[in-house]
Amino acid sequence: MARYELIIYWSNDDKAFIAEIPELPGCMADGRTYQEAMDNVELIAREWVETAKELGRAIPEPKGRLVYA
């Protein structure tokens, strides 16, 4: 599995940690703990890539650290 940037933050609304992989649109998961959110988003990322392959869609190459303004 390629290494993508992972963003994890606490959501007061959801009362959970949210983990996102910005380079894979829509790839996000939550968890009651930081580790659970990380584990869940890794599973979702694998499924995201598998689905993209099945549909013949391009899979973004990891860019490393992303910069946001």
PDB file of N, CA, C, O and CB in Angstrom:
ATOM      1  N   MET A   1       0.850  -1.182   0.000  1.00  0.00           N
ATOM      2  CA  MET A   1       0.000   0.000   0.000  1.00  0.00           C
ATOM      3  C   MET A   1       0.888   1.235   0.000  1.00  0.00           C
ATOM      4  O   MET A   1       1.809   1.354   0.808  1.00  0.00           O
ATOM      5  CB  MET A   1      -0.963   0.004   1.223  1.00  0.00           C
ATOM      6  N   ALA A   2       0.601   2.140  -0.906  1.00  0.00           N
ATOM      7  CA  ALA A   2       1.364   3.390  -0.990  1.00  0.00           C
ATOM      8  C   ALA A   2       1.130   4.231   0.259  1.00  0.00           C
ATOM      9  O   ALA A   2       0.143   4.041   0.970  1.00  0.00           O
ATOM     10  CB  ALA A   2       0.972   4.189  -2.257  1.00  0.00           C
ATOM     11  N   ARG A   3       2.031   5.148   0.516  1.00  0.00           N
ATOM     12  CA  ARG A   3       1.954   5.995   1.703  1.00  0.00           C
ATOM     13  C   ARG A   3       1.430   7.376   1.337  1.00  0.00           C
ATOM     14  O   ARG A   3       2.096   8.146   0.644  1.00  0.00           O
ATOM     15  CB  ARG A   3       3.329   6.109   2.379  1.00  0.00           C
ATOM     16  N   TYR A   4       0.252   7.671   1.803  1.00  0.00           N
ATOM     17  CA  TYR A   4      -0.380   8.959   1.574  1.00  0.00           C
ATOM     18  C   TYR A   4      -0.379   9.766   2.870  1.00  0.00           C
ATOM     19  O   TYR A   4      -0.304   9.215   3.968  1.00  0.00           O
ATOM     20  CB  TYR A   4      -1.820   8.779   1.042  1.00  0.00           C
ATOM     21  N   GLU A   5      -0.462  11.073   2.711  1.00  0.00           N
ATOM     22  CA  GLU A   5      -0.564  11.924   3.893  1.00  0.00           C
ATOM     23  C   GLU A   5      -1.889  11.629   4.599  1.00  0.00           C
ATOM     24  O   GLU A   5      -2.922  11.441   3.957  1.00  0.00           O
ATOM     25  CB  GLU A   5      -0.459  13.437   3.508  1.00  0.00           C
ATOM     26  N   LEU A   6      -1.838  11.591   5.903  1.00  0.00           N
ATOM     27  CA  LEU A   6      -2.994  11.285   6.731  1.00  0.00           C
ATOM     28  C   LEU A   6      -3.217  12.446   7.687  1.00  0.00           C
ATOM     29  O   LEU A   6      -2.291  12.888   8.368  1.00  0.00           O
ATOM     30  CB  LEU A   6      -2.801   9.946   7.505  1.00  0.00           C
ATOM     31  N   ILE A   7      -4.442  12.934   7.733  1.00  0.00           N
ATOM     32  CA  ILE A   7      -4.802  14.016   8.649  1.00  0.00           C
ATOM     33  C   ILE A   7      -5.796  13.452   9.653  1.00  0.00           C
ATOM     34  O   ILE A   7      -6.812  12.870   9.272  1.00  0.00           O
ATOM     35  CB  ILE A   7      -5.402  15.256   7.882  1.00  0.00           C
ATOM     36  N   ILE A   8      -5.500  13.627  10.936  1.00  0.00           N
ATOM     37  CA  ILE A   8      -6.409  13.162  11.987  1.00  0.00           C
ATOM     38  C   ILE A   8      -6.726  14.331  12.906  1.00  0.00           C
ATOM     39  O   ILE A   8      -5.836  15.069  13.330  1.00  0.00           O
ATOM     40  CB  ILE A   8      -5.788  11.973  12.791  1.00  0.00           C
ATOM     41  N   TYR A   9      -8.012  14.486  13.207  1.00  0.00           N
ATOM     42  CA  TYR A   9      -8.432  15.560  14.106  1.00  0.00           C
ATOM     43  C   TYR A   9      -9.642  15.101  14.920  1.00  0.00           C
ATOM     44  O   TYR A   9     -10.333  14.151  14.551  1.00  0.00           O
ATOM     45  CB  TYR A   9      -8.766  16.853  13.307  1.00  0.00           C
ATOM     46  N   TRP A  10      -9.878  15.782  16.012  1.00  0.00           N
ATOM     47  CA  TRP A  10     -11.016  15.492  16.874  1.00  0.00           C
ATOM     48  C   TRP A  10     -12.221  16.286  16.393  1.00  0.00           C
ATOM     49  O   TRP A  10     -12.094  17.472  16.090  1.00  0.00           O
ATOM     50  CB  TRP A  10     -10.694  15.823  18.354  1.00  0.00           C
ATOM     51  N   SER A  11     -13.386  15.653  16.317  1.00  0.00           N
ATOM     52  CA  SER A  11     -14.633  16.315  15.952  1.00  0.00           C
ATOM     53  C   SER A  11     -15.538  16.366  17.177  1.00  0.00           C
ATOM     54  O   SER A  11     -15.998  15.336  17.670  1.00  0.00           O
ATOM     55  CB  SER A  11     -15.334  15.581  14.771  1.00  0.00           C
ATOM     56  N   ASN A  12     -15.785  17.578  17.659  1.00  0.00           N
ATOM     57  CA  ASN A  12     -16.711  17.725  18.787  1.00  0.00           C
ATOM     58  C   ASN A  12     -18.127  17.311  18.400  1.00  0.00           C
ATOM     59  O   ASN A  12     -18.858  16.746  19.215  1.00  0.00           O
ATOM     60  CB  ASN A  12     -16.710  19.172  19.293  1.00  0.00           C
ATOM     61  N   ASP A  13     -18.513  17.593  17.151  1.00  0.00           N
ATOM     62  CA  ASP A  13     -19.863  17.229  16.697  1.00  0.00           C
ATOM     63  C   ASP A  13     -20.066  15.716  16.709  1.00  0.00           C
ATOM     64  O   ASP A  13     -21.116  15.225  17.123  1.00  0.00           O
ATOM     65  CB  ASP A  13     -20.116  17.776  15.286  1.00  0.00           C
ATOM     66  N   ASP A  14     -19.054  14.987  16.252  1.00  0.00           N
ATOM     67  CA  ASP A  14     -19.157  13.529  16.165  1.00  0.00           C
ATOM     68  C   ASP A  14     -18.684  12.807  17.419  1.00  0.00           C
ATOM     69  O   ASP A  14     -18.940  11.616  17.597  1.00  0.00           O
ATOM     70  CB  ASP A  14     -18.370  13.040  14.993  1.00  0.00           C
ATOM     71  N   LYS A  15     -17.986  13.546  18.292  1.00  0.00           N
ATOM     72  CA  LYS A  15     -17.386  12.945  19.487  1.00  0.00           C
ATOM     73  C   LYS A  15     -16.493  11.773  19.098  1.00  0.00           C
ATOM     74  O   LYS A  15     -16.538  10.699  19.699  1.00  0.00           O
ATOM     75  CB  LYS A  15     -18.482  12.480  20.474  1.00  0.00           C
ATOM     76  N   ALA A  16     -15.672  12.018  18.061  1.00  0.00           N
ATOM     77  CA  ALA A  16     -14.796  10.975  17.534  1.00  0.00           C
ATOM     78  C   ALA A  16     -13.615  11.627  16.829  1.00  0.00           C
ATOM     79  O   ALA A  16     -13.653  12.803  16.469  1.00  0.00           O
ATOM     80  CB  ALA A  16     -15.565  10.032  16.564  1.00  0.00           C
ATOM     81  N   PHE A  17     -12.562  10.829  16.642  1.00  0.00           N
ATOM     82  CA  PHE A  17     -11.451  11.256  15.816  1.00  0.00           C
ATOM     83  C   PHE A  17     -11.835  11.004  14.363  1.00  0.00           C
ATOM     84  O   PHE A  17     -12.424   9.971  14.045  1.00  0.00           O
ATOM     85  CB  PHE A  17     -10.129  10.508  16.201  1.00  0.00           C
ATOM     86  N   ILE A  18     -11.505  11.938  13.487  1.00  0.00           N
ATOM     87  CA  ILE A  18     -11.753  11.814  12.057  1.00  0.00           C
ATOM     88  C   ILE A  18     -10.392  11.708  11.366  1.00  0.00           C
ATOM     89  O   ILE A  18      -9.492  12.504  11.634  1.00  0.00           O
ATOM     90  CB  ILE A  18     -12.592  13.034  11.504  1.00  0.00           C
ATOM     91  N   ALA A  19     -10.246  10.737  10.489  1.00  0.00           N
ATOM     92  CA  ALA A  19      -9.011  10.549   9.734  1.00  0.00           C
ATOM     93  C   ALA A  19      -9.341  10.687   8.248  1.00  0.00           C
ATOM     94  O   ALA A  19     -10.282  10.072   7.746  1.00  0.00           O
ATOM     95  CB  ALA A  19      -8.354   9.152  10.045  1.00  0.00           C
ATOM     96  N   GLU A  20      -8.542  11.512   7.552  1.00  0.00           N
ATOM     97  CA  GLU A  20      -8.758  11.746   6.134  1.00  0.00           C
ATOM     98  C   GLU A  20      -7.462  11.543   5.359  1.00  0.00           C
ATOM     99  O   GLU A  20      -6.373  11.808   5.868  1.00  0.00           O
ATOM    100  CB  GLU A  20      -9.309  13.158   5.897  1.00  0.00           C
ATOM    101  N   ILE A  21      -7.592  11.076   4.139  1.00  0.00           N
ATOM    102  CA  ILE A  21      -6.468  11.006   3.203  1.00  0.00           C
ATOM    103  C   ILE A  21      -6.836  11.930   2.049  1.00  0.00           C
ATOM    104  O   ILE A  21      -7.563  11.525   1.142  1.00  0.00           O
ATOM    105  CB  ILE A  21      -6.182   9.510   2.705  1.00  0.00           C
ATOM    106  N   PRO A  22      -6.338  13.179   2.072  1.00  0.00           N
ATOM    107  CA  PRO A  22      -6.758  14.185   1.087  1.00  0.00           C
ATOM    108  C   PRO A  22      -6.510  13.800  -0.369  1.00  0.00           C
ATOM    109  O   PRO A  22      -7.262  14.229  -1.244  1.00  0.00           O
ATOM    110  CB  PRO A  22      -6.056  15.463   1.367  1.00  0.00           C
ATOM    111  N   GLU A  23      -5.488  13.014  -0.652  1.00  0.00           N
ATOM    112  CA  GLU A  23      -5.176  12.660  -2.032  1.00  0.00           C
ATOM    113  C   GLU A  23      -6.130  11.625  -2.620  1.00  0.00           C
ATOM    114  O   GLU A  23      -6.145  11.414  -3.833  1.00  0.00           O
ATOM    115  CB  GLU A  23      -3.772  12.144  -2.114  1.00  0.00           C
ATOM    116  N   LEU A  24      -6.928  10.977  -1.769  1.00  0.00           N
ATOM    117  CA  LEU A  24      -7.936  10.027  -2.222  1.00  0.00           C
ATOM    118  C   LEU A  24      -9.306  10.631  -1.906  1.00  0.00           C
ATOM    119  O   LEU A  24      -9.804  10.478  -0.790  1.00  0.00           O
ATOM    120  CB  LEU A  24      -7.753   8.613  -1.536  1.00  0.00           C
ATOM    121  N   PRO A  25      -9.914  11.310  -2.870  1.00  0.00           N
ATOM    122  CA  PRO A  25     -11.166  12.030  -2.609  1.00  0.00           C
ATOM    123  C   PRO A  25     -12.218  11.173  -1.911  1.00  0.00           C
ATOM    124  O   PRO A  25     -12.541  10.068  -2.348  1.00  0.00           O
ATOM    125  CB  PRO A  25     -11.733  12.553  -3.906  1.00  0.00           C
ATOM    126  N   GLY A  26     -12.740  11.714  -0.816  1.00  0.00           N
ATOM    127  CA  GLY A  26     -13.782  11.034  -0.066  1.00  0.00           C
ATOM    128  C   GLY A  26     -13.277   9.954   0.871  1.00  0.00           C
ATOM    129  O   GLY A  26     -14.077   9.303   1.544  1.00  0.00           O
ATOM    130  N   CYS A  27     -11.978   9.749   0.930  1.00  0.00           N
ATOM    131  CA  CYS A  27     -11.412   8.693   1.773  1.00  0.00           C
ATOM    132  C   CYS A  27     -11.249   9.215   3.192  1.00  0.00           C
ATOM    133  O   CYS A  27     -10.309   9.948   3.498  1.00  0.00           O
ATOM    134  CB  CYS A  27     -10.049   8.199   1.212  1.00  0.00           C
ATOM    135  N   MET A  28     -12.180   8.825   4.046  1.00  0.00           N
ATOM    136  CA  MET A  28     -12.125   9.235   5.442  1.00  0.00           C
ATOM    137  C   MET A  28     -12.835   8.211   6.301  1.00  0.00           C
ATOM    138  O   MET A  28     -13.667   7.440   5.824  1.00  0.00           O
ATOM    139  CB  MET A  28     -12.747  10.628   5.634  1.00  0.00           C
ATOM    140  N   ALA A  29     -12.487   8.221   7.591  1.00  0.00           N
ATOM    141  CA  ALA A  29     -13.094   7.293   8.546  1.00  0.00           C
ATOM    142  C   ALA A  29     -13.029   7.936   9.923  1.00  0.00           C
ATOM    143  O   ALA A  29     -12.350   8.943  10.124  1.00  0.00           O
ATOM    144  CB  ALA A  29     -12.371   5.896   8.537  1.00  0.00           C
ATOM    145  N   ASP A  30     -13.740   7.343  10.858  1.00  0.00           N
ATOM    146  CA  ASP A  30     -13.704   7.870  12.222  1.00  0.00           C
ATOM    147  C   ASP A  30     -13.373   6.746  13.191  1.00  0.00           C
ATOM    148  O   ASP A  30     -13.289   5.577  12.815  1.00  0.00           O
ATOM    149  CB  ASP A  30     -15.053   8.537  12.598  1.00  0.00           C
ATOM    150  N   GLY A  31     -13.190   7.128  14.442  1.00  0.00           N
ATOM    151  CA  GLY A  31     -12.913   6.156  15.484  1.00  0.00           C
ATOM    152  C   GLY A  31     -13.024   6.791  16.854  1.00  0.00           C
ATOM    153  O   GLY A  31     -12.843   8.000  17.003  1.00  0.00           O
ATOM    154  N   ARG A  32     -13.320   5.984  17.846  1.00  0.00           N
ATOM    155  CA  ARG A  32     -13.419   6.494  19.218  1.00  0.00           C
ATOM    156  C   ARG A  32     -12.061   6.901  19.761  1.00  0.00           C
ATOM    157  O   ARG A  32     -11.966   7.759  20.639  1.00  0.00           O
ATOM    158  CB  ARG A  32     -14.044   5.446  20.130  1.00  0.00           C
ATOM    159  N   THR A  33     -10.997   6.276  19.229  1.00  0.00           N
ATOM    160  CA  THR A  33      -9.641   6.614  19.636  1.00  0.00           C
ATOM    161  C   THR A  33      -8.840   7.006  18.391  1.00  0.00           C
ATOM    162  O   THR A  33      -9.245   6.736  17.260  1.00  0.00           O
ATOM    163  CB  THR A  33      -8.965   5.421  20.389  1.00  0.00           C
ATOM    164  N   TYR A  34      -7.698   7.646  18.632  1.00  0.00           N
ATOM    165  CA  TYR A  34      -6.799   8.029  17.549  1.00  0.00           C
ATOM    166  C   TYR A  34      -6.402   6.790  16.742  1.00  0.00           C
ATOM    167  O   TYR A  34      -6.464   6.799  15.513  1.00  0.00           O
ATOM    168  CB  TYR A  34      -5.541   8.743  18.109  1.00  0.00           C
ATOM    169  N   GLN A  35      -5.998   5.735  17.435  1.00  0.00           N
ATOM    170  CA  GLN A  35      -5.555   4.506  16.766  1.00  0.00           C
ATOM    171  C   GLN A  35      -6.686   3.863  15.979  1.00  0.00           C
ATOM    172  O   GLN A  35      -6.463   3.368  14.873  1.00  0.00           O
ATOM    173  CB  GLN A  35      -5.005   3.511  17.789  1.00  0.00           C
ATOM    174  N   GLU A  36      -7.886   3.862  16.526  1.00  0.00           N
ATOM    175  CA  GLU A  36      -9.026   3.271  15.821  1.00  0.00           C
ATOM    176  C   GLU A  36      -9.307   4.037  14.529  1.00  0.00           C
ATOM    177  O   GLU A  36      -9.593   3.430  13.497  1.00  0.00           O
ATOM    178  CB  GLU A  36     -10.280   3.264  16.724  1.00  0.00           C
ATOM    179  N   ALA A  37      -9.226   5.359  14.583  1.00  0.00           N
ATOM    180  CA  ALA A  37      -9.436   6.165  13.374  1.00  0.00           C
ATOM    181  C   ALA A  37      -8.369   5.837  12.331  1.00  0.00           C
ATOM    182  O   ALA A  37      -8.680   5.712  11.147  1.00  0.00           O
ATOM    183  CB  ALA A  37      -9.410   7.679  13.713  1.00  0.00           C
ATOM    184  N   MET A  38      -7.107   5.695  12.764  1.00  0.00           N
ATOM    185  CA  MET A  38      -6.026   5.337  11.847  1.00  0.00           C
ATOM    186  C   MET A  38      -6.261   3.967  11.215  1.00  0.00           C
ATOM    187  O   MET A  38      -6.124   3.806  10.003  1.00  0.00           O
ATOM    188  CB  MET A  38      -4.684   5.352  12.581  1.00  0.00           C
ATOM    189  N   ASP A  39      -6.611   2.995  12.028  1.00  0.00           N
ATOM    190  CA  ASP A  39      -6.859   1.648  11.517  1.00  0.00           C
ATOM    191  C   ASP A  39      -8.018   1.649  10.519  1.00  0.00           C
ATOM    192  O   ASP A  39      -7.945   1.012   9.468  1.00  0.00           O
ATOM    193  CB  ASP A  39      -7.158   0.682  12.675  1.00  0.00           C
ATOM    194  N   ASN A  40      -9.082   2.369  10.859  1.00  0.00           N
ATOM    195  CA  ASN A  40     -10.262   2.408   9.990  1.00  0.00           C
ATOM    196  C   ASN A  40      -9.958   3.068   8.654  1.00  0.00           C
ATOM    197  O   ASN A  40     -10.405   2.584   7.614  1.00  0.00           O
ATOM    198  CB  ASN A  40     -11.401   3.146  10.679  1.00  0.00           C
ATOM    199  N   VAL A  41      -9.206   4.167   8.661  1.00  0.00           N
ATOM    200  CA  VAL A  41      -8.928   4.852   7.400  1.00  0.00           C
ATOM    201  C   VAL A  41      -7.960   4.035   6.542  1.00  0.00           C
ATOM    202  O   VAL A  41      -8.019   4.119   5.315  1.00  0.00           O
ATOM    203  CB  VAL A  41      -8.351   6.256   7.666  1.00  0.00           C
ATOM    204  N   GLU A  42      -7.081   3.256   7.146  1.00  0.00           N
ATOM    205  CA  GLU A  42      -6.208   2.384   6.357  1.00  0.00           C
ATOM    206  C   GLU A  42      -7.033   1.336   5.610  1.00  0.00           C
ATOM    207  O   GLU A  42      -6.758   1.043   4.447  1.00  0.00           O
ATOM    208  CB  GLU A  42      -5.163   1.695   7.264  1.00  0.00           C
ATOM    209  N   LEU A  43      -8.027   0.782   6.264  1.00  0.00           N
ATOM    210  CA  LEU A  43      -8.921  -0.177   5.620  1.00  0.00           C
ATOM    211  C   LEU A  43      -9.687   0.498   4.479  1.00  0.00           C
ATOM    212  O   LEU A  43      -9.781  -0.052   3.382  1.00  0.00           O
ATOM    213  CB  LEU A  43      -9.906  -0.779   6.650  1.00  0.00           C
ATOM    214  N   ILE A  44     -10.225   1.672   4.734  1.00  0.00           N
ATOM    215  CA  ILE A  44     -10.981   2.399   3.714  1.00  0.00           C
ATOM    216  C   ILE A  44     -10.084   2.755   2.535  1.00  0.00           C
ATOM    217  O   ILE A  44     -10.526   2.688   1.389  1.00  0.00           O
ATOM    218  CB  ILE A  44     -11.608   3.673   4.308  1.00  0.00           C
ATOM    219  N   ALA A  45      -8.832   3.132   2.792  1.00  0.00           N
ATOM    220  CA  ALA A  45      -7.899   3.465   1.712  1.00  0.00           C
ATOM    221  C   ALA A  45      -7.640   2.247   0.830  1.00  0.00           C
ATOM    222  O   ALA A  45      -7.617   2.367  -0.395  1.00  0.00           O
ATOM    223  CB  ALA A  45      -6.572   3.996   2.288  1.00  0.00           C
ATOM    224  N   ARG A  46      -7.446   1.090   1.431  1.00  0.00           N
ATOM    225  CA  ARG A  46      -7.237  -0.130   0.635  1.00  0.00           C
ATOM    226  C   ARG A  46      -8.460  -0.401  -0.244  1.00  0.00           C
ATOM    227  O   ARG A  46      -8.327  -0.746  -1.418  1.00  0.00           O
ATOM    228  CB  ARG A  46      -6.956  -1.351   1.561  1.00  0.00           C
ATOM    229  N   GLU A  47      -9.654  -0.240   0.338  1.00  0.00           N
ATOM    230  CA  GLU A  47     -10.882  -0.455  -0.427  1.00  0.00           C
ATOM    231  C   GLU A  47     -11.037   0.599  -1.522  1.00  0.00           C
ATOM    232  O   GLU A  47     -11.523   0.291  -2.610  1.00  0.00           O
ATOM    233  CB  GLU A  47     -12.102  -0.432   0.503  1.00  0.00           C
ATOM    234  N   TRP A  48     -10.625   1.849  -1.244  1.00  0.00           N
ATOM    235  CA  TRP A  48     -10.690   2.927  -2.232  1.00  0.00           C
ATOM    236  C   TRP A  48      -9.838   2.548  -3.443  1.00  0.00           C
ATOM    237  O   TRP A  48     -10.290   2.659  -4.582  1.00  0.00           O
ATOM    238  CB  TRP A  48     -10.208   4.279  -1.617  1.00  0.00           C
ATOM    239  N   VAL A  49      -8.605   2.102  -3.193  1.00  0.00           N
ATOM    240  CA  VAL A  49      -7.684   1.738  -4.275  1.00  0.00           C
ATOM    241  C   VAL A  49      -8.213   0.525  -5.043  1.00  0.00           C
ATOM    242  O   VAL A  49      -8.177   0.516  -6.274  1.00  0.00           O
ATOM    243  CB  VAL A  49      -6.272   1.440  -3.711  1.00  0.00           C
ATOM    244  N   GLU A  50      -8.699  -0.487  -4.343  1.00  0.00           N
ATOM    245  CA  GLU A  50      -9.251  -1.677  -5.005  1.00  0.00           C
ATOM    246  C   GLU A  50     -10.416  -1.302  -5.916  1.00  0.00           C
ATOM    247  O   GLU A  50     -10.507  -1.782  -7.046  1.00  0.00           O
ATOM    248  CB  GLU A  50      -9.710  -2.711  -3.960  1.00  0.00           C
ATOM    249  N   THR A  51     -11.299  -0.451  -5.425  1.00  0.00           N
ATOM    250  CA  THR A  51     -12.454  -0.021  -6.217  1.00  0.00           C
ATOM    251  C   THR A  51     -12.018   0.776  -7.430  1.00  0.00           C
ATOM    252  O   THR A  51     -12.551   0.578  -8.522  1.00  0.00           O
ATOM    253  CB  THR A  51     -13.411   0.811  -5.365  1.00  0.00           C
ATOM    254  N   ALA A  52     -11.061   1.669  -7.261  1.00  0.00           N
ATOM    255  CA  ALA A  52     -10.550   2.451  -8.390  1.00  0.00           C
ATOM    256  C   ALA A  52      -9.969   1.527  -9.451  1.00  0.00           C
ATOM    257  O   ALA A  52     -10.197   1.736 -10.643  1.00  0.00           O
ATOM    258  CB  ALA A  52      -9.482   3.462  -7.917  1.00  0.00           C
ATOM    259  N   LYS A  53      -9.222   0.508  -9.036  1.00  0.00           N
ATOM    260  CA  LYS A  53      -8.653  -0.448  -9.993  1.00  0.00           C
ATOM    261  C   LYS A  53      -9.758  -1.185 -10.747  1.00  0.00           C
ATOM    262  O   LYS A  53      -9.695  -1.331 -11.968  1.00  0.00           O
ATOM    263  CB  LYS A  53      -7.741  -1.459  -9.269  1.00  0.00           C
ATOM    264  N   GLU A  54     -10.771  -1.648 -10.008  1.00  0.00           N
ATOM    265  CA  GLU A  54     -11.882  -2.377 -10.629  1.00  0.00           C
ATOM    266  C   GLU A  54     -12.611  -1.517 -11.656  1.00  0.00           C
ATOM    267  O   GLU A  54     -13.069  -2.026 -12.678  1.00  0.00           O
ATOM    268  CB  GLU A  54     -12.866  -2.856  -9.559  1.00  0.00           C
ATOM    269  N   LEU A  55     -12.721  -0.222 -11.392  1.00  0.00           N
ATOM    270  CA  LEU A  55     -13.428   0.696 -12.287  1.00  0.00           C
ATOM    271  C   LEU A  55     -12.527   1.292 -13.361  1.00  0.00           C
ATOM    272  O   LEU A  55     -12.985   2.063 -14.204  1.00  0.00           O
ATOM    273  CB  LEU A  55     -14.053   1.807 -11.488  1.00  0.00           C
ATOM    274  N   GLY A  56     -11.244   0.937 -13.329  1.00  0.00           N
ATOM    275  CA  GLY A  56     -10.309   1.453 -14.314  1.00  0.00           C
ATOM    276  C   GLY A  56      -9.964   2.922 -14.123  1.00  0.00           C
ATOM    277  O   GLY A  56      -9.581   3.602 -15.075  1.00  0.00           O
ATOM    278  N   ARG A  57     -10.096   3.411 -12.904  1.00  0.00           N
ATOM    279  CA  ARG A  57      -9.790   4.809 -12.612  1.00  0.00           C
ATOM    280  C   ARG A  57      -8.338   4.971 -12.172  1.00  0.00           C
ATOM    281  O   ARG A  57      -7.715   4.045 -11.653  1.00  0.00           O
ATOM    282  CB  ARG A  57     -10.731   5.346 -11.529  1.00  0.00           C
ATOM    283  N   ALA A  58      -7.825   6.168 -12.397  1.00  0.00           N
ATOM    284  CA  ALA A  58      -6.445   6.467 -12.006  1.00  0.00           C
ATOM    285  C   ALA A  58      -6.321   6.483 -10.482  1.00  0.00           C
ATOM    286  O   ALA A  58      -7.230   6.912  -9.772  1.00  0.00           O
ATOM    287  CB  ALA A  58      -5.990   7.825 -12.599  1.00  0.00           C
ATOM    288  N   ILE A  59      -5.185   6.009 -10.006  1.00  0.00           N
ATOM    289  CA  ILE A  59      -4.887   6.018  -8.575  1.00  0.00           C
ATOM    290  C   ILE A  59      -3.776   7.040  -8.365  1.00  0.00           C
ATOM    291  O   ILE A  59      -2.681   6.876  -8.901  1.00  0.00           O
ATOM    292  CB  ILE A  59      -4.468   4.581  -8.046  1.00  0.00           C
ATOM    293  N   PRO A  60      -4.042   8.092  -7.594  1.00  0.00           N
ATOM    294  CA  PRO A  60      -3.024   9.131  -7.398  1.00  0.00           C
ATOM    295  C   PRO A  60      -1.765   8.582  -6.749  1.00  0.00           C
ATOM    296  O   PRO A  60      -1.827   7.744  -5.849  1.00  0.00           O
ATOM    297  CB  PRO A  60      -3.583  10.260  -6.550  1.00  0.00           C
ATOM    298  N   GLU A  61      -0.624   9.065  -7.218  1.00  0.00           N
ATOM    299  CA  GLU A  61       0.643   8.756  -6.569  1.00  0.00           C
ATOM    300  C   GLU A  61       0.769   9.603  -5.308  1.00  0.00           C
ATOM    301  O   GLU A  61       0.382  10.772  -5.312  1.00  0.00           O
ATOM    302  CB  GLU A  61       1.842   9.005  -7.531  1.00  0.00           C
ATOM    303  N   PRO A  62       1.302   9.036  -4.235  1.00  0.00           N
ATOM    304  CA  PRO A  62       1.499   9.850  -3.029  1.00  0.00           C
ATOM    305  C   PRO A  62       2.456  11.001  -3.323  1.00  0.00           C
ATOM    306  O   PRO A  62       3.497  10.807  -3.951  1.00  0.00           O
ATOM    307  CB  PRO A  62       2.043   8.984  -1.864  1.00  0.00           C
ATOM    308  N   LYS A  63       2.102  12.188  -2.871  1.00  0.00           N
ATOM    309  CA  LYS A  63       2.918  13.365  -3.096  1.00  0.00           C
ATOM    310  C   LYS A  63       3.775  13.721  -1.899  1.00  0.00           C
ATOM    311  O   LYS A  63       4.576  14.654  -1.957  1.00  0.00           O
ATOM    312  CB  LYS A  63       2.051  14.523  -3.453  1.00  0.00           C
ATOM    313  N   GLY A  64       3.611  12.992  -0.830  1.00  0.00           N
ATOM    314  CA  GLY A  64       4.329  13.368   0.385  1.00  0.00           C
ATOM    315  C   GLY A  64       3.543  14.421   1.134  1.00  0.00           C
ATOM    316  O   GLY A  64       2.314  14.461   1.080  1.00  0.00           O
ATOM    317  N   ARG A  65       4.250  15.246   1.813  1.00  0.00           N
ATOM    318  CA  ARG A  65       3.595  16.262   2.636  1.00  0.00           C
ATOM    319  C   ARG A  65       2.898  17.294   1.778  1.00  0.00           C
ATOM    320  O   ARG A  65       3.510  17.909   0.905  1.00  0.00           O
ATOM    321  CB  ARG A  65       4.603  16.943   3.549  1.00  0.00           C
ATOM    322  N   LEU A  66       1.616  17.479   2.029  1.00  0.00           N
ATOM    323  CA  LEU A  66       0.835  18.474   1.314  1.00  0.00           C
ATOM    324  C   LEU A  66       0.873  19.788   2.087  1.00  0.00           C
ATOM    325  O   LEU A  66       1.052  19.800   3.305  1.00  0.00           O
ATOM    326  CB  LEU A  66      -0.624  17.993   1.109  1.00  0.00           C
ATOM    327  N   VAL A  67       0.707  20.864   1.383  1.00  0.00           N
ATOM    328  CA  VAL A  67       0.718  22.181   2.020  1.00  0.00           C
ATOM    329  C   VAL A  67      -0.641  22.827   1.781  1.00  0.00           C
ATOM    330  O   VAL A  67      -1.129  22.889   0.652  1.00  0.00           O
ATOM    331  CB  VAL A  67       1.884  23.082   1.465  1.00  0.00           C
ATOM    332  N   TYR A  68      -1.231  23.300   2.851  1.00  0.00           N
ATOM    333  CA  TYR A  68      -2.530  23.965   2.756  1.00  0.00           C
ATOM    334  C   TYR A  68      -2.370  25.417   3.138  1.00  0.00           C
ATOM    335  O   TYR A  68      -1.582  25.755   4.022  1.00  0.00           O
ATOM    336  CB  TYR A  68      -3.583  23.277   3.657  1.00  0.00           C
ATOM    337  N   ALA A  69      -3.121  26.279   2.468  1.00  0.00           N
ATOM    338  CA  ALA A  69      -3.079  27.721   2.775  1.00  0.00           C
ATOM    339  C   ALA A  69      -4.193  28.076   3.727  1.00  0.00           C
ATOM    340  O   ALA A  69      -4.332  29.238   4.109  1.00  0.00           O
ATOM    341  CB  ALA A  69      -3.189  28.571   1.490  1.00  0.00           C
TER     342      ALA A  69
END
